[in-house]
Amino acid sequence: MADLQTRYLERLAELYPTIAAASTEVINLEAILNLPKGTEHFLTDIHGEAEAFSHVLKNGSGAVRRKVNDVFGNTLCREDKRSLATLIYYPREKMAQILEHTANKEDWYKITLYRLIEVSKRSGSKYTRSKVRKALPPEFAYVIEELMTEKADIRDKESYYNAIIATIIRVGRAEEFIRALCELIQRLVVDHLHILGDIYDRGPGPHLIMDKLMQYHSLDIQWGNHDVLWMGAAAGQRGCIANVIRICARYGNLDILEDGYGINLLPLATFALETYGDDPCSCFALKGSHPCSPGEKELNLRMHKAISIIQFKVEGQLIKEYPEFGLERRLLLHRINYENGTIVLDGRCLPMKDMHFPTVDHADPYRLSPEEETIMERLEKAFLNCEKLQQHMRFLLAKGSLYKVYNQNLLYHGCVPLCEDGSLKETSVYGKCYKGRGLYDVLESYIRRGFMAEDETERKRGRDIMWYIWLGENSPLFGKDKMATFERYFLEDEESHKEKKNPYYRMLENEKTVDMILGEFGLGGEESHIINGHVPVKSKNGENPVKCGGKVLVIDGGFSRAYQKETGIAGYTLIYNSYGLILAAHEPFESRAAAIEQESDIYSEDIIVKRTASRKLVGDTDTGQQLKEKIADLEQLLKAYRDGRIAERFGRR
């Protein structure tokens, strides 16, 4: 052990070769520990709503507006502060709109630059100068640093700053400089972003969201069931592929696949027209309103039905292959009475709304027809060979996980499966039983194997477990007794549509249960919280996102337009800054144009969940703990230098 410690200190000495270097680093790290903690921003269940997501990212769920208020207080009127905030969100578009109606542009540039510099100073005040410097746009880094940094040795500071700003305007760089400052403020107001799942499905722009996330400075992602579905599709899992295409068809978003990812759906379209050309496909109407021609609508209906039937067949094959998944009761095609148009479900004989199944072999209903098999083979290759999709999935793997413990908060998308009595529910995964954190860990390991495993058996198991995670009763990302897709399409009976939730959702107000879950993940005490997505909070029915006295925060309130009629709002997001936890409720996002022209902001109100007794510092965070450990190591190195066990290395670094 002593030799191991010595070898470690020798490696550390390569980075800090002298007493002076090691001492300086200790001083620097101690200083960082006493800075205010950075602001964390929590978003969940974005569901492809790229414009609304982009706006919330720009405004930091009200963090930008709060910063503007902090800086200017009562010295600016409400309209000027709102206009300045909108300029920070959309500098290019808002500036063009303002300048079109401004007689003296030079005065506007001066006033705006001064205001933005003040907001930049306040936004960067909780960071080290080194960290701010790394965030500066390279083109203007030196000048912005000069303007943001106090120059105590300059007698006439105002004259000094005026000269810089006058030069910026004179050389014609004011507009570019304003854009750079606005983007810097957006970058500084949020230190770290948490995405609690479901980037994909329903909305039209998940690929655009992924592009934006890949450029973000600091984030982590907790996968949602819709994300894992797309991951499974990208890994070539047929059940996942069929579900992805069906959901895109259902919400009128097939162009995500065709235009966003370049996946060829022509073979499916041709097959759908040939097979269901005379079928009204009335059970497969689009969700929501979509501006499309009658011909496009007819094609979408037929493609929707074609891929749905393929999905039920492919899933039937998977259910038979994996009896341990416990999904036998979801084998439905063989329960249909094709003569009298009924199906027997849970002991009840129910009438079917649609009985046109030209590709279903009554003797072997789960076998794909030769044409369907060819389509699936081509789709499988298309998903596996789509470079952009694979790039997005690699990013999800690199930045994502099924859960995360971060600064005393437990983050996950769905639920921790529980029994009726509130105890952790045991689930079998490929012959071994797991529960609680162990279940999360093994499922995550199999997801990664689905992409990375060299052994083909393990790789296949990883691919197929992603399909199970999407719809399995004991999946922590689903948490219902069934996914009633078939029933919603084919049966009028609303009782059959019901999906019973796991007891977890009824027990979120039970403090004993919540404390047990936190303890399972190594957390506890007043500073610990569960931050949860997945199930929309129906605010219009009086449902509260803050549960169990503030220990649980359910922050999905309906980013997706498809949910907003149910929820009454457009989602909750969460801010955790050095003063505490702030829940932000959002109004529906009209459009980017309305946000710019009308200066409308979907951020509507703050709910203070918890205010800290004293301001949180970096030293109180996980990063602070890592820095303290590094300080302890450096102090051991200093002791080794002074004891003569390790020699200083002058002239080497």
C-alpha positions as CSV (number, residue, x, y, z in Angstrom):
1,M,0.0,0.0,0.0
2,A,2.9,2.4,0.9
3,D,4.5,1.6,-2.5
4,L,1.2,2.3,-4.3
5,Q,0.8,5.6,-2.5
6,T,4.4,6.6,-3.4
7,R,3.8,5.7,-7.1
8,Y,0.7,7.8,-7.0
9,L,2.5,10.8,-5.5
10,E,5.2,10.5,-8.1
11,R,2.7,10.6,-10.9
12,L,1.1,13.7,-9.2
13,A,4.6,15.2,-9.0
14,E,4.8,15.1,-12.8
15,L,1.9,17.6,-12.8
16,Y,3.1,19.7,-9.9
17,P,6.9,19.3,-9.9
18,T,7.8,21.8,-7.2
19,I,6.6,23.0,-3.8
20,A,5.6,26.3,-5.3
21,A,3.5,24.6,-8.1
22,A,1.7,22.3,-5.6
23,S,1.1,25.1,-3.1
24,T,-0.3,27.5,-5.8
25,E,-2.8,24.8,-6.9
26,V,-3.9,24.2,-3.3
27,I,-4.5,28.0,-2.9
28,N,-6.5,28.1,-6.2
29,L,-8.6,25.1,-5.3
30,E,-9.4,26.5,-1.8
31,A,-10.5,29.7,-3.4
32,I,-12.9,27.8,-5.8
33,L,-14.4,26.0,-2.8
34,N,-15.6,29.3,-1.5
35,L,-17.4,30.5,-4.7
36,P,-21.2,30.2,-4.9
37,K,-22.3,26.9,-6.5
38,G,-23.2,27.0,-10.2
39,T,-26.8,27.0,-11.3
40,E,-28.2,23.6,-12.3
41,H,-31.1,23.5,-14.8
42,F,-33.4,20.5,-15.0
43,L,-35.6,19.7,-18.0
44,T,-37.6,16.6,-18.8
45,D,-40.0,15.0,-21.3
46,I,-39.2,17.4,-24.2
47,H,-40.7,15.0,-26.7
48,G,-39.4,16.6,-29.9
49,E,-40.6,20.1,-29.2
50,A,-37.5,21.8,-30.5
51,E,-38.7,25.4,-30.5
52,A,-40.0,25.4,-27.0
53,F,-36.9,23.5,-25.8
54,S,-34.6,26.0,-27.5
55,H,-36.5,28.9,-25.8
56,V,-36.3,27.4,-22.3
57,L,-32.6,26.7,-22.9
58,K,-32.1,30.3,-23.9
59,N,-34.0,31.8,-21.0
60,G,-32.7,29.3,-18.4
61,S,-36.2,28.8,-17.1
62,G,-36.3,32.5,-15.9
63,A,-32.6,32.6,-14.8
64,V,-31.8,35.3,-17.4
65,R,-34.8,37.4,-16.5
66,R,-33.9,37.1,-12.8
67,K,-30.3,38.2,-13.6
68,V,-31.6,41.2,-15.5
69,N,-33.8,42.1,-12.5
70,D,-30.9,41.7,-10.1
71,V,-28.7,44.0,-12.1
72,F,-31.2,46.8,-12.9
73,G,-33.8,46.5,-10.2
74,N,-36.0,49.7,-10.3
75,T,-33.5,51.6,-12.5
76,L,-35.1,50.1,-15.7
77,C,-38.8,50.0,-16.4
78,R,-40.5,46.6,-16.8
79,E,-40.8,47.0,-20.6
80,D,-37.1,47.8,-21.0
81,K,-36.1,44.8,-18.9
82,R,-38.4,42.5,-20.9
83,S,-36.9,43.9,-24.2
84,L,-33.4,43.3,-22.9
85,A,-34.2,39.8,-21.9
86,T,-35.7,39.0,-25.3
87,L,-32.6,40.5,-26.9
88,I,-30.4,38.1,-24.9
89,Y,-32.5,35.1,-26.0
90,Y,-32.7,36.1,-29.7
91,P,-29.9,38.7,-30.3
92,R,-29.9,38.6,-34.1
93,E,-33.7,38.7,-34.7
94,K,-34.5,41.1,-31.9
95,M,-31.7,43.5,-32.8
96,A,-32.9,43.6,-36.4
97,Q,-36.4,44.4,-35.3
98,I,-35.3,47.2,-32.9
99,L,-32.8,48.8,-35.3
100,E,-35.5,49.0,-38.0
101,H,-37.3,51.6,-35.9
102,T,-34.4,53.3,-34.2
103,A,-33.3,56.7,-35.5
104,N,-30.0,57.0,-33.5
105,K,-28.4,53.6,-33.8
106,E,-25.1,54.7,-32.2
107,D,-26.8,55.7,-29.0
108,W,-28.8,52.4,-28.9
109,Y,-25.5,50.4,-29.4
110,K,-23.9,52.3,-26.5
111,I,-26.8,51.9,-24.1
112,T,-27.3,48.2,-25.0
113,L,-23.6,47.3,-24.8
114,Y,-23.3,48.9,-21.3
115,R,-26.4,47.0,-20.1
116,L,-25.2,43.7,-21.5
117,I,-21.7,44.2,-20.0
118,E,-23.3,44.7,-16.6
119,V,-25.4,41.5,-16.9
120,S,-22.3,39.6,-18.1
121,K,-20.4,40.8,-15.0
122,R,-23.2,39.6,-12.7
123,S,-23.6,36.3,-14.6
124,G,-19.8,35.5,-14.4
125,S,-19.3,36.7,-10.8
126,K,-19.7,33.2,-9.3
127,Y,-17.0,31.7,-11.5
128,T,-13.2,31.9,-11.5
129,R,-11.7,34.2,-14.1
130,S,-10.2,31.1,-15.8
131,K,-13.6,29.5,-16.2
132,V,-15.2,32.7,-17.6
133,R,-12.2,33.1,-19.9
134,K,-12.9,29.6,-21.4
135,A,-16.5,30.5,-22.0
136,L,-15.7,33.7,-23.9
137,P,-16.2,33.7,-27.7
138,P,-12.6,33.6,-29.2
139,E,-13.3,36.5,-31.6
140,F,-14.0,39.0,-28.8
141,A,-12.4,37.3,-25.8
142,Y,-9.8,39.9,-25.0
143,V,-12.1,42.9,-25.3
144,I,-14.9,41.2,-23.3
145,E,-12.5,40.3,-20.5
146,E,-11.3,43.9,-20.4
147,L,-14.8,45.2,-20.1
148,M,-15.9,42.6,-17.5
149,T,-12.8,43.0,-15.3
150,E,-12.5,45.8,-12.8
151,K,-9.3,47.9,-13.4
152,A,-8.6,49.3,-10.0
153,D,-5.3,51.0,-11.2
154,I,-7.0,53.0,-13.9
155,R,-8.0,56.4,-12.6
156,D,-10.6,57.2,-15.2
157,K,-12.3,53.9,-15.7
158,E,-15.3,55.4,-17.3
159,S,-13.2,57.0,-20.0
160,Y,-11.3,53.7,-20.5
161,Y,-14.5,51.7,-21.0
162,N,-16.1,54.5,-23.2
163,A,-13.1,54.4,-25.5
164,I,-13.4,50.6,-26.0
165,I,-17.1,50.8,-26.7
166,A,-16.7,53.8,-29.0
167,T,-14.1,51.8,-31.0
168,I,-16.3,48.8,-31.3
169,I,-19.1,51.0,-32.8
170,R,-16.7,52.9,-35.0
171,V,-15.2,49.8,-36.7
172,G,-18.7,48.4,-37.4
173,R,-18.5,45.5,-35.0
174,A,-21.3,46.5,-32.5
175,E,-23.9,44.1,-33.7
176,E,-21.5,41.1,-33.7
177,F,-20.3,42.2,-30.3
178,I,-23.8,42.4,-28.9
179,R,-24.6,38.9,-30.2
180,A,-21.4,37.6,-28.6
181,L,-22.4,39.1,-25.2
182,C,-25.9,37.7,-25.4
183,E,-24.6,34.2,-26.1
184,L,-22.1,34.6,-23.3
185,I,-24.9,35.5,-20.8
186,Q,-26.9,32.4,-21.9
187,R,-23.8,30.3,-21.4
188,L,-23.0,31.7,-17.9
189,V,-26.4,31.8,-16.3
190,V,-26.6,28.0,-16.3
191,D,-23.5,26.0,-15.2
192,H,-24.9,22.5,-15.8
193,L,-28.0,21.0,-17.6
194,H,-29.8,17.9,-16.5
195,I,-32.2,16.2,-19.1
196,L,-34.4,13.7,-17.3
197,G,-35.4,11.7,-20.3
198,D,-37.8,11.5,-23.3
199,I,-36.1,13.7,-25.9
200,Y,-37.8,11.7,-28.6
201,D,-41.3,11.1,-30.1
202,R,-44.5,13.1,-30.5
203,G,-42.9,16.5,-31.5
204,P,-41.3,17.2,-34.9
205,G,-37.7,18.0,-33.9
206,P,-35.9,15.5,-31.7
207,H,-33.0,15.4,-34.1
208,L,-32.7,19.2,-33.8
209,I,-32.7,18.9,-30.0
210,M,-29.9,16.3,-30.1
211,D,-27.8,18.6,-32.4
212,K,-28.2,21.4,-29.8
213,L,-27.4,19.2,-26.8
214,M,-24.2,18.0,-28.5
215,Q,-23.0,21.6,-28.5
216,Y,-24.0,22.3,-24.9
217,H,-21.2,23.1,-22.5
218,S,-22.0,20.8,-19.6
219,L,-24.9,18.3,-19.2
220,D,-26.0,14.8,-18.3
221,I,-29.0,12.8,-19.5
222,Q,-31.2,10.3,-17.7
223,W,-32.7,8.1,-20.5
224,G,-36.4,8.0,-20.8
225,N,-38.4,5.0,-22.2
226,H,-38.8,6.9,-25.6
227,D,-35.0,7.5,-25.7
228,V,-34.3,3.8,-25.0
229,L,-36.8,2.9,-27.8
230,W,-34.8,4.9,-30.3
231,M,-31.5,3.5,-28.9
232,G,-32.9,0.0,-29.5
233,A,-33.9,1.0,-33.0
234,A,-30.5,2.3,-33.7
235,A,-29.0,-1.0,-32.5
236,G,-31.2,-2.8,-35.0
237,Q,-33.8,-4.2,-32.6
238,R,-36.9,-4.9,-34.8
239,G,-39.5,-4.3,-32.1
240,C,-38.0,-0.9,-31.4
241,I,-37.8,0.0,-35.1
242,A,-41.4,-0.8,-35.7
243,N,-42.5,1.2,-32.6
244,V,-40.4,4.2,-33.6
245,I,-41.9,4.3,-37.1
246,R,-45.4,3.7,-35.8
247,I,-45.2,6.6,-33.4
248,C,-43.8,8.9,-36.1
249,A,-46.7,8.0,-38.3
250,R,-49.2,8.4,-35.5
251,Y,-48.1,12.0,-34.9
252,G,-47.5,12.9,-38.5
253,N,-43.7,13.1,-38.1
254,L,-42.4,10.6,-40.6
255,D,-40.3,13.4,-42.0
256,I,-38.1,13.1,-38.8
257,L,-37.0,9.7,-40.2
258,E,-36.9,10.7,-43.9
259,D,-35.5,14.2,-43.8
260,G,-34.0,14.4,-40.3
261,Y,-32.1,11.0,-40.5
262,G,-32.3,10.1,-44.2
263,I,-34.0,6.8,-43.6
264,N,-35.8,5.5,-46.7
265,L,-39.4,4.7,-46.1
266,L,-40.4,4.2,-49.7
267,P,-40.5,0.4,-49.5
268,L,-42.9,0.7,-46.6
269,A,-45.0,3.3,-48.4
270,T,-45.2,1.2,-51.5
271,F,-46.2,-1.9,-49.5
272,A,-48.8,0.0,-47.6
273,L,-50.5,1.4,-50.7
274,E,-50.5,-2.1,-52.4
275,T,-51.8,-3.9,-49.3
276,Y,-54.2,-1.3,-47.7
277,G,-55.0,0.8,-50.7
278,D,-58.8,0.1,-50.5
279,D,-58.8,0.2,-46.6
280,P,-60.0,3.5,-45.0
281,C,-57.7,2.7,-42.1
282,S,-60.1,4.8,-39.9
283,C,-58.5,3.5,-36.7
284,F,-55.2,5.0,-37.6
285,A,-56.0,8.7,-37.8
286,L,-53.2,11.1,-36.9
287,K,-52.9,12.6,-33.5
288,G,-53.2,16.4,-33.5
289,S,-53.6,18.7,-36.5
290,H,-51.2,18.5,-39.4
291,P,-51.2,20.6,-42.5
292,C,-51.0,18.1,-45.3
293,S,-52.7,17.3,-48.6
294,P,-55.4,14.6,-48.8
295,G,-53.0,12.4,-50.7
296,E,-50.3,12.7,-48.0
297,K,-52.9,12.0,-45.3
298,E,-54.2,8.8,-47.0
299,L,-50.6,7.6,-47.5
300,N,-49.8,8.2,-43.8
301,L,-52.9,6.3,-42.6
302,R,-51.9,3.3,-44.7
303,M,-48.3,3.4,-43.6
304,H,-49.5,3.8,-40.0
305,K,-51.6,0.6,-40.2
306,A,-48.9,-1.4,-42.1
307,I,-46.2,-0.7,-39.6
308,S,-48.6,-1.3,-36.7
309,I,-49.5,-4.8,-37.9
310,I,-45.8,-5.5,-38.4
311,Q,-45.1,-4.3,-34.9
312,F,-47.7,-6.6,-33.3
313,K,-46.2,-9.6,-35.2
314,V,-42.6,-8.7,-34.4
315,E,-43.5,-8.2,-30.7
316,G,-45.3,-11.5,-30.6
317,Q,-42.2,-13.2,-31.8
318,L,-40.2,-11.5,-29.0
319,I,-42.7,-12.5,-26.4
320,K,-42.5,-16.1,-27.4
321,E,-38.7,-16.0,-27.5
322,Y,-38.4,-14.5,-24.0
323,P,-41.1,-16.0,-21.8
324,E,-39.2,-14.6,-18.8
325,F,-40.3,-11.1,-19.8
326,G,-43.8,-12.1,-18.5
327,L,-45.6,-10.6,-21.5
328,E,-47.6,-13.6,-22.7
329,R,-50.9,-11.9,-22.1
330,R,-49.8,-9.3,-24.7
331,L,-50.0,-11.9,-27.4
332,L,-53.2,-10.7,-29.0
333,L,-53.4,-11.6,-32.7
334,H,-54.2,-15.3,-32.0
335,R,-57.1,-14.2,-29.7
336,I,-59.0,-12.6,-32.5
337,N,-62.1,-14.5,-33.8
338,Y,-61.7,-13.7,-37.5
339,E,-65.2,-15.0,-38.3
340,N,-67.3,-12.9,-36.0
341,G,-65.0,-9.9,-35.5
342,T,-64.3,-10.2,-31.8
343,I,-61.4,-10.7,-29.4
344,V,-61.3,-12.3,-26.0
345,L,-59.4,-10.2,-23.5
346,D,-59.2,-10.9,-19.7
347,G,-62.2,-13.2,-20.0
348,R,-64.3,-10.7,-21.9
349,C,-65.4,-11.0,-25.5
350,L,-65.1,-7.5,-27.2
351,P,-66.0,-6.4,-30.7
352,M,-63.2,-5.2,-33.0
353,K,-63.5,-1.9,-34.9
354,D,-61.3,-3.1,-37.8
355,M,-61.1,-6.6,-39.2
356,H,-59.1,-6.1,-42.3
357,F,-55.9,-8.1,-41.8
358,P,-54.7,-9.2,-45.3
359,T,-51.2,-10.1,-44.1
360,V,-52.2,-12.1,-41.0
361,D,-52.0,-15.9,-41.4
362,H,-54.8,-17.1,-39.1
363,A,-52.8,-20.4,-38.5
364,D,-49.6,-18.5,-37.7
365,P,-50.6,-14.9,-37.0
366,Y,-47.1,-13.7,-35.7
367,R,-45.3,-14.7,-38.9
368,L,-44.3,-11.8,-41.1
369,S,-45.4,-12.1,-44.8
370,P,-42.5,-12.3,-47.3
371,E,-43.1,-8.7,-48.2
372,E,-43.1,-7.6,-44.5
373,E,-39.9,-9.6,-43.9
374,T,-38.2,-7.8,-46.7
375,I,-39.3,-4.4,-45.4
376,M,-38.0,-5.1,-41.9
377,E,-34.7,-6.3,-43.3
378,R,-34.3,-3.1,-45.2
379,L,-35.4,-0.9,-42.3
380,E,-33.0,-2.7,-40.0
381,K,-30.1,-2.0,-42.3
382,A,-31.2,1.6,-42.7
383,F,-31.3,2.3,-39.0
384,L,-27.9,0.5,-38.4
385,N,-26.2,2.4,-41.2
386,C,-27.6,5.9,-40.5
387,E,-24.5,7.9,-39.6
388,K,-26.4,10.8,-38.0
389,L,-28.6,8.5,-35.9
390,Q,-25.6,6.5,-34.7
391,Q,-23.8,9.7,-33.8
392,H,-26.8,10.9,-31.7
393,M,-27.1,7.5,-30.0
394,R,-23.3,7.4,-29.2
395,F,-23.8,10.8,-27.5
396,L,-26.7,9.5,-25.5
397,L,-24.5,6.6,-24.4
398,A,-21.6,8.9,-23.5
399,K,-23.7,11.5,-21.6
400,G,-26.5,9.3,-20.4
401,S,-27.5,6.7,-17.8
402,L,-30.7,5.3,-16.3
403,Y,-30.3,7.4,-13.1
404,K,-27.8,9.8,-11.6
405,V,-26.9,11.0,-8.1
406,Y,-25.8,14.6,-8.3
407,N,-25.4,17.1,-5.4
408,Q,-27.6,15.0,-3.0
409,N,-30.4,14.7,-5.6
410,L,-31.5,11.5,-7.2
411,L,-32.5,11.9,-10.8
412,Y,-34.4,9.4,-12.9
413,H,-37.1,9.4,-15.6
414,G,-39.7,6.8,-14.5
415,C,-40.1,5.0,-11.2
416,V,-38.5,2.6,-8.8
417,P,-40.8,-0.5,-9.2
418,L,-42.5,-1.3,-5.9
419,C,-44.9,-4.0,-4.6
420,E,-48.3,-3.1,-3.2
421,D,-46.9,-2.9,0.3
422,G,-44.3,-0.3,-0.8
423,S,-41.3,-2.7,-0.7
424,L,-38.9,-2.9,-3.7
425,K,-40.2,-5.2,-6.4
426,E,-38.0,-8.0,-7.5
427,T,-37.6,-8.5,-11.3
428,S,-36.0,-11.3,-13.2
429,V,-33.5,-10.3,-15.9
430,Y,-32.2,-13.2,-17.9
431,G,-32.5,-15.6,-15.1
432,K,-31.3,-13.5,-12.1
433,C,-33.4,-11.3,-9.8
434,Y,-32.8,-7.7,-9.1
435,K,-34.6,-4.8,-7.4
436,G,-34.1,-1.1,-6.7
437,R,-30.7,0.3,-7.6
438,G,-29.5,-3.2,-8.6
439,L,-32.3,-3.4,-11.3
440,Y,-31.3,0.0,-12.7
441,D,-27.6,-1.0,-12.8
442,V,-28.1,-4.3,-14.6
443,L,-30.5,-2.8,-17.1
444,E,-28.1,0.0,-17.9
445,S,-25.3,-2.6,-18.3
446,Y,-27.3,-4.5,-20.9
447,I,-28.2,-1.3,-22.8
448,R,-24.5,-0.6,-23.2
449,R,-23.9,-4.3,-24.2
450,G,-26.5,-3.9,-26.9
451,F,-24.1,-1.5,-28.6
452,M,-20.6,-2.5,-27.3
453,A,-20.6,-6.3,-26.5
454,E,-18.2,-8.4,-28.6
455,D,-20.2,-11.6,-27.8
456,E,-23.2,-11.7,-30.2
457,T,-25.4,-13.4,-27.6
458,E,-24.8,-10.7,-25.1
459,R,-25.2,-8.0,-27.8
460,K,-28.6,-9.5,-28.8
461,R,-29.7,-9.6,-25.2
462,G,-28.8,-6.0,-24.8
463,R,-30.8,-5.0,-27.9
464,D,-33.8,-7.0,-26.8
465,I,-33.8,-5.7,-23.3
466,M,-34.2,-2.2,-24.7
467,W,-37.5,-3.3,-26.2
468,Y,-38.5,-4.7,-22.8
469,I,-37.6,-1.5,-21.1
470,W,-39.9,0.3,-23.5
471,L,-43.0,-1.6,-22.4
472,G,-42.3,-4.1,-19.7
473,E,-44.5,-4.0,-16.6
474,N,-41.5,-4.1,-14.3
475,S,-39.4,-1.7,-16.3
476,P,-38.4,1.3,-14.2
477,L,-38.9,3.5,-17.3
478,F,-42.5,2.3,-18.0
479,G,-44.1,1.3,-14.7
480,K,-47.5,0.2,-15.9
481,D,-49.2,-3.2,-16.2
482,K,-49.4,-3.0,-20.0
483,M,-49.0,-0.8,-23.0
484,A,-52.5,-0.8,-24.5
485,T,-51.5,0.1,-28.0
486,F,-53.6,-2.6,-29.6
487,E,-56.6,-1.9,-27.5
488,R,-56.5,1.9,-28.3
489,Y,-56.5,1.2,-32.0
490,F,-59.0,-1.6,-32.3
491,L,-61.4,-1.5,-29.4
492,E,-64.1,1.0,-28.4
493,D,-64.2,-0.4,-24.9
494,E,-62.4,2.3,-22.8
495,E,-61.9,-0.1,-19.9
496,S,-59.5,-2.1,-22.0
497,H,-57.5,1.1,-22.7
498,K,-56.6,1.6,-19.0
499,E,-53.0,1.1,-18.0
500,K,-52.6,0.5,-14.3
501,K,-49.6,2.3,-12.8
502,N,-47.0,0.8,-10.5
503,P,-47.8,1.4,-6.8
504,Y,-44.8,3.8,-6.8
505,Y,-46.9,6.6,-8.2
506,R,-49.4,6.3,-5.3
507,M,-46.7,6.3,-2.7
508,L,-44.9,9.5,-3.6
509,E,-46.5,11.2,-0.6
510,N,-45.4,8.5,1.8
511,E,-42.3,9.7,3.5
512,K,-41.2,6.3,4.7
513,T,-41.3,5.0,1.1
514,V,-39.5,8.0,-0.3
515,D,-36.8,7.8,2.4
516,M,-36.4,4.1,1.6
517,I,-35.8,4.9,-2.1
518,L,-33.3,7.6,-1.3
519,G,-31.5,5.3,1.0
520,E,-31.4,2.6,-1.7
521,F,-29.3,5.0,-3.7
522,G,-27.1,6.1,-0.8
523,L,-28.9,9.4,0.0
524,G,-30.8,10.7,3.0
525,G,-31.4,13.8,5.1
526,E,-32.9,17.2,4.5
527,E,-30.7,18.0,1.5
528,S,-31.8,15.0,-0.6
529,H,-34.6,15.0,-3.2
530,I,-36.0,12.7,-5.9
531,I,-36.3,14.6,-9.2
532,N,-38.6,12.7,-11.4
533,G,-40.0,13.0,-15.0
534,H,-42.2,10.7,-17.1
535,V,-45.8,11.3,-15.9
536,P,-47.4,14.7,-16.8
537,V,-48.5,16.8,-13.8
538,K,-52.2,17.7,-14.4
539,S,-52.1,21.2,-13.0
540,K,-55.5,22.1,-14.2
541,N,-56.9,19.4,-12.0
542,G,-55.0,20.8,-9.0
543,E,-52.2,18.3,-9.0
544,N,-49.0,19.5,-7.3
545,P,-45.6,18.8,-8.7
546,V,-44.1,19.1,-5.2
547,K,-44.7,15.9,-3.2
548,C,-43.8,14.5,0.2
549,G,-43.1,17.9,1.7
550,G,-40.7,18.8,-1.0
551,K,-38.7,15.6,-1.0
552,V,-40.1,14.6,-4.4
553,L,-40.3,16.9,-7.4
554,V,-42.2,15.6,-10.5
555,I,-41.2,18.1,-13.2
556,D,-43.0,16.8,-16.3
557,G,-45.9,19.1,-16.9
558,G,-46.3,18.7,-20.6
559,F,-43.6,20.1,-23.0
560,S,-45.4,18.1,-25.6
561,R,-48.3,19.9,-27.3
562,A,-50.1,16.5,-27.3
563,Y,-50.3,16.6,-23.5
564,Q,-51.1,20.3,-22.9
565,K,-54.9,19.8,-23.0
566,E,-54.5,17.3,-20.2
567,T,-52.0,19.3,-18.1
568,G,-53.2,22.9,-18.6
569,I,-49.6,24.2,-18.8
570,A,-46.5,23.6,-21.0
571,G,-44.3,21.9,-18.5
572,Y,-42.3,22.4,-15.3
573,T,-38.6,22.9,-15.2
574,L,-36.4,23.2,-12.1
575,I,-33.5,25.6,-11.2
576,Y,-31.1,24.7,-8.4
577,N,-28.9,27.7,-7.7
578,S,-26.8,28.8,-4.7
579,Y,-30.0,30.1,-2.9
580,G,-32.1,27.0,-3.3
581,L,-34.6,25.1,-5.5
582,I,-37.0,27.0,-7.8
583,L,-39.7,25.3,-9.8
584,A,-40.7,27.2,-12.9
585,A,-44.1,26.7,-14.5
586,H,-44.4,27.4,-18.2
587,E,-47.2,28.6,-20.5
588,P,-47.6,27.0,-23.9
589,F,-45.0,28.3,-26.4
590,E,-46.7,30.0,-29.4
591,S,-43.7,30.4,-31.7
592,R,-40.2,31.8,-32.0
593,A,-41.6,34.8,-34.0
594,A,-44.1,35.6,-31.3
595,A,-41.4,35.4,-28.6
596,I,-39.4,38.0,-30.6
597,E,-42.0,40.3,-31.8
598,Q,-44.3,40.3,-28.8
599,E,-41.5,39.7,-26.3
600,S,-43.7,36.9,-24.9
601,D,-41.9,34.5,-22.6
602,I,-43.3,31.0,-21.8
603,Y,-41.8,31.2,-18.3
604,S,-44.7,32.2,-16.2
605,E,-44.1,31.9,-12.5
606,D,-41.7,30.7,-9.8
607,I,-42.5,28.3,-7.0
608,I,-39.9,28.4,-4.3
609,V,-39.4,24.8,-3.3
610,K,-36.6,25.3,-0.8
611,R,-34.5,28.3,0.2
612,T,-31.2,27.5,1.9
613,A,-30.4,29.0,5.3
614,S,-27.0,30.1,3.9
615,R,-25.8,30.4,0.4
616,K,-24.5,27.1,-1.1
617,L,-20.9,27.1,-2.1
618,V,-18.9,25.0,-4.5
619,G,-17.5,23.3,-1.3
620,D,-21.0,22.0,-0.6
621,T,-21.3,20.1,-3.9
622,D,-20.0,16.9,-5.4
623,T,-17.5,19.0,-7.4
624,G,-16.4,20.5,-4.1
625,Q,-15.9,17.0,-2.6
626,Q,-13.7,16.1,-5.5
627,L,-11.7,19.3,-5.1
628,K,-11.2,18.6,-1.4
629,E,-9.9,15.1,-2.2
630,K,-7.5,16.7,-4.7
631,I,-6.4,19.2,-2.0
632,A,-5.7,16.4,0.4
633,D,-3.6,14.6,-2.2
634,L,-1.6,17.8,-3.0
635,E,-1.0,18.3,0.7
636,Q,0.4,14.7,0.9
637,L,2.6,15.6,-2.0
638,L,3.8,18.8,-0.2
639,K,4.6,16.7,2.9
640,A,6.6,14.2,0.7
641,Y,8.6,17.1,-0.8
642,R,9.3,18.5,2.6
643,D,10.2,15.1,4.1
644,G,12.6,14.4,1.3
645,R,10.7,11.3,0.0
646,I,10.2,13.0,-3.4
647,A,12.6,15.5,-5.0
648,E,11.4,18.7,-6.6
649,R,11.9,18.8,-10.4
650,F,13.0,22.3,-11.3
651,G,12.9,23.2,-15.0
652,R,10.4,20.5,-15.8
653,R,6.6,20.8,-16.1
